[in-house]
């Protein structure tokens, strides 16, 4: 089947993982581009975004290449993961007999202009059950719950478990996360941080000293997760009931994941056997201390998490669900 994918194709981005899994499943894949491309200078990206919001017709005109690329590639199915795709472009995609799905890989705060509710999609998937329940109750739209996933091609156990005596964190830094990490430092929990670093507006923090200055992707991320005594998975406050993609990536990598609790966590992983979960700070400290002091716990959790993630939570399985809805 000829499938087009709309969204940014950076390393370990959702669109890239979708394209990789589709090829593995035997489909012919065409990356169709990103509706809101990033410029080299952040200021240019912001100005471009403001212009597009102020002039919807210009925004739709600027995205015309996506529909043309899909037509040229004779795409039968199109999967979009970018919430900035204009409804008119979705209409144009469907005009050429393509079936179009939207999979939203973000929390409720990222809904933005809610353009996905205006486009004539054949199916819309959210990782947040709260959104699905709300929209089903009020709107006549084909909305479904679909969590994120891991890609076993690079999210898999590659090294021995727990050889690095730190709790690893690979994430964007924002105030609630930084404040939590500062509290963990005071409790003596050894941390090792990865990612794009700290925005200047966050100011000084002792947590900066724990940052490696490295952004990790694919197999390097899998090695860092697996070798750590534990991987701390905190979530953005706007994750209401659903979970983030890092939970699946870390589990697939064979890490001992210490995740912030959300109502869907027990449905996805066996808490206490495949992952550890915490509801508050004291429970977080207790569970982190267990990982640092209890021999064999890291490997036991990590091995079980990888088995579960590769069995139930791969992109291949998620995409099979999407394609079934579009058939």
C-alpha positions in Angstrom: 0.0 0.0 0.0 1.2 3.5 -0.8 1.2 5.6 2.5 2.1 9.2 3.0 3.3 10.5 6.3 2.8 14.2 7.3 5.0 15.6 10.1 8.6 16.4 11.1 11.0 13.5 10.3 13.7 14.2 13.0 15.5 11.4 14.8 13.1 9.5 17.1 10.2 11.8 16.1 6.8 10.2 15.9 6.6 10.7 12.1 10.0 9.0 11.6 9.0 6.0 13.7 5.7 5.7 11.8 7.5 5.7 8.5 10.1 3.2 9.7 7.4 0.8 11.0 5.3 1.1 7.8 8.2 0.1 5.7 8.9 -2.8 8.0 5.2 -3.8 7.5 5.8 -3.9 3.7 4.2 -0.6 2.7 5.6 2.0 0.3 6.1 5.2 2.3 6.4 8.8 1.2 7.3 11.6 3.7 5.0 14.5 2.7 6.7 17.2 4.7 5.9 19.3 7.7 3.0 21.9 7.6 5.0 24.2 9.9 8.7 24.0 9.0 11.3 25.3 11.4 13.8 27.9 10.2 17.4 28.0 11.3 16.7 31.1 13.4 14.0 30.8 16.1 12.8 34.4 15.6 12.1 33.5 11.9 10.1 30.5 13.0 8.0 32.5 15.4 7.4 35.3 12.9 6.4 32.7 10.3 4.0 31.1 12.8 2.3 34.5 13.6 1.8 35.3 9.9 0.3 31.9 9.3 -2.1 32.2 12.2 -3.1 35.8 11.1 -3.6 34.8 7.5 -5.2 31.3 7.2 -5.4 31.5 3.5 -1.6 32.1 3.3 -1.1 29.2 5.7 -3.1 26.9 3.5 -1.3 28.1 0.4 2.1 27.5 2.0 1.0 23.9 2.7 -0.1 23.2 -0.8 3.1 21.2 -1.5 1.8 18.4 0.9 -1.2 17.7 -1.2 0.8 17.8 -4.4 3.4 15.4 -3.0 0.7 13.0 -2.0 -0.9 13.2 -5.5 2.5 12.7 -7.2 3.2 9.6 -5.0 -0.3 8.3 -5.6 -0.8 7.8 -1.8 -3.8 5.7 -0.9 -3.5 6.3 2.8 -2.2 9.5 4.6 -1.2 9.6 8.3 -0.8 13.1 9.7 0.8 13.8 13.2 1.1 17.6 12.9 -1.8 19.6 14.4 -1.0 22.6 12.2 -2.2 20.9 8.9 -4.9 23.1 7.5 -8.4 21.6 7.0 -8.4 22.7 3.4 -5.4 20.6 2.8 -7.1 17.6 4.3 -10.0 18.2 2.0 -7.7 18.3 -1.0 -6.0 15.1 0.1 -9.4 13.3 0.3 -10.5 14.8 -3.1 -8.0 12.5 -4.7 -9.5 9.4 -3.1 -7.0 9.1 -0.3 -8.0 8.0 3.2 -6.7 10.4 5.8 -6.0 9.8 9.5 -4.7 12.1 12.2 -2.8 10.8 15.2 -2.1 13.5 17.9 1.1 12.7 19.8 0.7 15.4 22.4 -1.2 16.4 25.6 -4.3 18.6 25.9 -2.3 21.8 26.1 -0.9 21.2 22.6 -4.3 21.2 20.9 -3.7 24.7 19.8 -6.3 25.9 17.2 -7.9 22.4 17.2 -7.6 22.3 13.4 -8.0 18.5 13.5 -11.6 19.0 14.4 -12.3 21.0 11.3 -10.6 18.7 8.8 -12.6 16.0 7.1 -10.5 13.1 8.5 -11.6 9.5 8.2 -10.3 8.8 11.7 -8.7 10.9 14.5 -6.6 9.3 17.2 -5.6 10.8 20.6 -3.3 9.3 23.2 -5.4 11.1 25.9 -8.7 9.2 26.8 -10.0 12.4 28.4 -10.1 14.1 24.9 -11.7 11.1 23.3 -14.5 10.8 25.9 -15.2 14.6 25.8 -15.4 14.8 22.0 -17.5 11.6 21.7 -20.0 13.0 24.1 -20.4 16.3 22.2 -19.4 15.9 18.6 -20.1 13.5 15.8 -16.5 12.8 14.9 -14.6 9.5 14.3 -12.3 9.8 17.4 -10.4 6.9 19.0 -8.0 6.3 21.8 -4.5 5.2 20.7 -1.4 5.5 23.0 2.1 6.2 21.7 4.6 3.3 21.2 8.1 2.1 21.0 10.1 1.1 17.9 11.9 -2.2 18.6 14.3 -1.5 15.8 16.2 0.8 18.2 14.2 0.8 21.5 15.5 -2.5 22.7 17.9 -3.8 25.4 21.4 -3.4 24.0 23.6 -3.5 27.1 23.7 -4.9 30.6 21.1 -3.5 32.9 21.9 -1.0 35.8 25.6 -0.6 35.3 25.4 3.2 35.7 24.4 4.1 39.3 22.3 7.1 38.4 18.6 7.8 37.7 18.5 8.9 34.1 16.2 11.7 32.8 16.0 12.4 29.1 13.5 15.2 28.7 12.8 18.9 28.0 13.4 21.1 31.0 10.5 23.2 32.2 9.7 24.7 35.7 7.7 21.8 37.3 10.3 19.2 36.2 13.3 21.3 37.3 11.7 22.0 40.7 11.1 18.2 41.2 14.7 17.4 40.2 16.0 20.0 42.6 14.0 18.2 45.4 15.5 14.9 44.4 19.0 16.3 44.6 18.4 17.5 48.1 17.4 13.9 49.0 20.7 12.7 47.6 19.2 10.9 44.6 22.0 10.7 41.9 20.8 12.1 38.6 22.1 12.1 35.0 20.2 14.4 32.6 20.1 14.3 28.8 18.3 16.6 26.3 18.6 20.0 24.8 19.5 21.6 28.1 18.0 24.5 30.0 16.3 27.5 28.4 18.0 30.7 29.7 14.7 32.0 31.1 14.7 29.2 33.7 17.5 30.9 35.5 20.1 29.3 37.7 19.5 25.9 39.2 21.8 23.3 40.8 20.3 20.7 38.4 22.3 22.3 35.6 25.4 20.6 36.9 23.7 17.2 36.5 23.2 17.7 32.7 25.4 15.8 30.4 25.0 18.3 27.6 24.0 15.5 25.2 20.9 14.9 23.2 20.4 11.1 22.8 18.4 9.3 20.1 17.7 5.8 18.9 20.3 3.2 20.0 22.2 5.7 22.1 19.1 6.5 24.0 18.4 2.8 24.5 21.9 2.2 25.9 21.6 5.1 28.3 18.2 4.0 29.5 19.1 0.4 29.9 22.4 1.0 31.7 20.9 3.4 34.2 19.7 2.1 37.5 16.4 3.6 36.7 14.7 6.0 34.2 12.6 8.7 35.7 9.5 9.5 33.6 7.8 12.6 34.8 5.0 14.0 32.7 3.8 17.5 31.6 1.0 18.6 33.9 -1.4 18.7 31.0 -1.1 14.9 30.6 -4.5 14.2 32.3 -5.1 10.4 32.0 -2.8 9.4 29.2 1.0 8.9 29.1 3.9 10.2 27.1 6.1 8.5 24.5 9.1 8.3 26.7 7.4 5.6 28.8 7.2 3.3 25.9 10.7 4.1 24.6 12.3 3.5 28.0 10.3 0.3 28.6 11.2 -1.0 25.1 14.9 -0.3 25.8 14.7 -2.6 28.8 15.0 0.2 31.4 13.7 0.1 34.9 11.1 2.8 34.5 10.0 4.9 37.4 7.0 6.7 36.0 4.6 9.3 37.3 1.2 7.7 37.7 -1.7 8.3 35.4 -5.0 6.3 35.2 -3.9 4.5 32.0 -0.5 3.3 33.4 -1.9 0.0 34.9 -3.7 -0.8 31.6 -0.4 -0.5 29.7 2.1 -2.0 32.2 1.9 -4.1 35.3 2.8 -1.7 38.1 5.4 -3.3 40.4 6.3 -6.0 38.0 7.0 -4.2 34.7 7.3 -0.6 35.8 7.3 1.3 39.1 4.9 4.2 39.6 4.6 7.1 42.0 1.8 9.4 43.0 3.7 11.9 45.2 7.2 13.0 46.0 7.6 10.7 49.0 6.7 7.7 47.0 9.1 8.8 44.2 12.0 9.0 46.7 11.1 5.6 48.1 11.0 3.9 44.7 14.2 5.6 43.5 15.9 4.4 46.7 14.7 0.9 46.0 16.2 1.0 42.5 19.5 2.3 43.9 19.8 -0.2 46.7 18.0 -3.4 45.8 20.2 -5.9 43.8 18.6 -7.3 40.7 15.5 -5.1 40.7 16.7 -3.0 37.8 17.3 -6.0 35.5 14.1 -7.7 36.6 11.9 -4.7 35.9 13.7 -3.8 32.7 13.5 -7.3 31.2 9.8 -7.5 32.0 9.1 -4.0 30.6 10.9 -4.8 27.3 8.9 -8.0 26.8 5.6 -6.2 27.4 6.5 -3.2 25.2 7.6 -5.4 22.3 4.6 -7.6 22.7 1.8 -4.9 23.1 3.1 -1.4 22.4 5.0 -1.2 19.1 4.4 1.2 16.3 3.6 -1.8 14.1 0.6 -2.7 16.3 -0.6 0.9 16.6 -0.4 1.4 12.8 -2.3 -1.9 12.2 -5.1 -0.3 14.3 -5.0 2.9 12.2 -5.0 1.0 8.9 -7.9 -1.2 10.1 -10.0 1.9 10.8 -9.2 3.3 7.4 -10.0 0.1 5.5 
